[in-house]
Amino acid sequence: MKAYLIKRILSALVIMWAVASIVFFAMRLVPADPAQVVLGDYATEEALKTFRHEMGLDRPLWAQYTEFMAQLARGDLGRSMITNRPIGDQIWALFPYTFDLAISSMLIGAIIGIPLGVWAAIRKNSAVDYISRIIALAGFSFPAFYLGVLLLLVFSVELGWFPIIHQVRTGSPAEHLYKLILPALSLGLIQASYVTRLTRSSMLEALNEDYVRTAFAKGLRPKNVYFKHVLKNIMIPVVTAIGLYTGTILGGAILTETVFNRPGMGKLLVGAINQRDYTTIQSGLMVFAFIVVVVNLIVDLTYCLFDPKVKYE
Amino acid sequence: MKTRQLTHRFMILLAAATALVLLSFPGYSEELAKEQIARLAVDVADIGTVDPHFAVKIGEAPIYRSVYEALLRHPPGVIDIENIQPALAERWEVAPDKVTWTFHLRKGVQWHEGYGEFTAEDVTFSIGRVLDPQVGSPFRKNLAAVERVTAKDPFTVEIKTKSPVPDLPALLVDYQAGYIVCKKAVEKLGKDINFHPVGTGPFTYQSYKPQESFTLAANESYWRGKPVLKKLIISFIPDNSTRELALRNGEVDAINIPAKQEWIDRLKKAGYDVNLTSPANTFVLLFNLKQKPLDDIRVRQALCHAISRQELINFLGKNVAKPEYSPLPSGYVGHTDDVVRYPHDPEKAKKLLSQAGYPNGFKLSMNISNSDIYLPPMQVIQEQWKTVGVDLALNVVDHPTYHKLIRQDANPVIIYGAYRYPLTGNVYLTQFYHSDSIIGKKTAVINFSHYGDALPGVDKYLDDARFDLNVENQKALWVKAQKQIKADAVSFPLFTRLYAMAKAKYLDLGFEQKSQSVYDFRETSRILKH
């Protein structure tokens, strides 16, 4: 277990280094000049020069790269090129909002997706199965921001249950939760459609296995067969998928945060990209990559919970 | 008889019902609402700075415009450089030498948050700050002609310019370089001044929540009088649909909206005030005179004749865009429409192309921004040029990349939307058409055509006009320049695309919003009972 963990952490470090390098060079391949973007059309050549110098953009590429790597190694995310605020502080201040959103939509995805998938598989080709398949298909093809606007139209404009402006900083924990419902639903429902489909197909596969037939032959009650034997066996692919979708959720969070006007890291990144805020983009993406790596590590470690045969060496 | 009586009765009833409906219609009395809080939503995800010497984003304007003031100002709600009013300066005069200006400051004006009285020292500090290359204000060029600023006494400032600057008062208004910042506050707050503005205006800083909102409170001791509004909350809502829903749900009172016809029609129909404002970006096509085949004037003329402005405007929306014919847009001092117009005439275009040696047209390829104010009009022009045989390939890149590429001389044709303050021929014509402004030069601005090098150009008219304090002489020179530019077919002005914004009827600004890209709030702004 220990050896496995060390191996995984080392490979995570290599992944992080690769991500950092790709992001660093890709940003600089784009021909736009951050100085011009930040200072606008009116900027004079001197103002542009001052800005480039202040931000170290006039230094050779390798010098910028080594500086960036050294900074990362120290755990320092640098300062925003636009606002000059420490990026670490900014991300730290926004992280809880994105974290809430990601976790709650994953939960919604699992809570809706797994039972629905199981039910659809058990009642294969019934009305339940067809409806769940149609909903899952719709969920796949629905962009998160569109679903977000629809939710706002129904629950905020028509029913008046929620506000349009989901600003959260002032509120109590209860208000915080209340304002999480719609954004989490708009991401979670889409997540649920993935989980439903995956659970259904894994379940169907498992139902044909010998051990299921044996269990039924033993005279076990169907409830016990489905939930004690089959479900436990199919959890590995389902949990893997949920982990893999972290990236998708973080991507969706960008749109959801914009539509619901929530603060968050996604919005920070989009703003940074539009303004060519190299430093914020680099560090923001590093944090995203870090989250994806960590979540996947956790997912791998949970395998032994579901399957005692899994051992880490 | 009975039927007639019935009809009669019915008519009376109908009239009464109509009257009732009309009376109960939400017309707003002069009575004030209990809660004097105005809520504005702007289309940015967050702000970068509200320091007026640096702020360039639309969403930042309502904040610094409410907090800071300048020596002079435009009348509320309108940019009108022929009608400039006193603000922090009560009066001003220029000496017979034409380069010494004296500004007499208002006494007793207090800075927000106890930073003391506004004095001449703040003025010298502010102008010095803009001019200091180390500070790096993007608006430094506006005041580049200033040689020296001296405080004669605590309430008198003398500004000496290197050469006569007829526009100086227009540069010292509440716009870009003209804002006066508080010396003590800037020195004390350092970088924090970016998000903690300290001014003399009707509203004062209260709080800033990144990615959410900025809250201003009334400056109870504002020198023009105590504001009616108690609070002004500016929310950052980058998504257009969410902003509209927030307005319709009554969660905000005013928003800026996309300048699109369907938005304007929809919100008007729903009972909101829609304001369309100018000066705004004027879009112009510029031909690169150094690239073949555009070096041939007949080709450029043909391309002009092939464009239908009317079709473009119909496409963009009748309230949204107004046609422009001259290199100096309408509304700028010195503008004339008496220029060669190159009316839409595909047959003539084809004839000109034949004469130039392209009877079957030619192929052209250009980079274009993916921005939804650049790409769609260019696609319309692409179709129009196709009818005369010109096959234009559009290489779509993102907006900042486009700006970089066109400055590297990458494009044969450039579409550019711009608005240049002060609204005279001076800055606008110089930036687009003076040979000093040609891209790639040290003094480069936005002369993408190489006009003035590739062709003799209009440098002389522009140089002569710059230093002439006589407005009529200036205007005559700018008219000559416009005629020459159009005769040379260097550019093809397309349209001005207005800014659009919508507000609830119960929000009474106290003036009409005719200019600016976002609503302004002044001490007179108020919320009526609704």
Interface residues (C-beta under 8 A of the other chain):
Chain A: V30 P31 A32 D33 Q36 V37 V38 L39 G40 D41 Y42 A43 T44 E45 E46 A47 T50 F51 E54 I82 T83 N84 Q90 A93 L94 F145 V149 L152 L153 S156 V157 G160 P163 I164 I165 Q167 V168 R169 T258 V259 F260 N261 P263 G264 K267 L268 V270 G271 N274 Q275 R276
Chain B: A41 V44 A45 D46 G48 T49 V56 P133 Q134 G136 S137 P138 F139 R140 K141 N142 Q176 K191 N194 K209 P210 Q211 E212 S213 S235 F236 I237 P238 D239 S241 T242 L245 A246 R248 N249 E251 V252 D398 P400 T401 H403 K404 L405 R407 A418 K442 T443 A444 I446
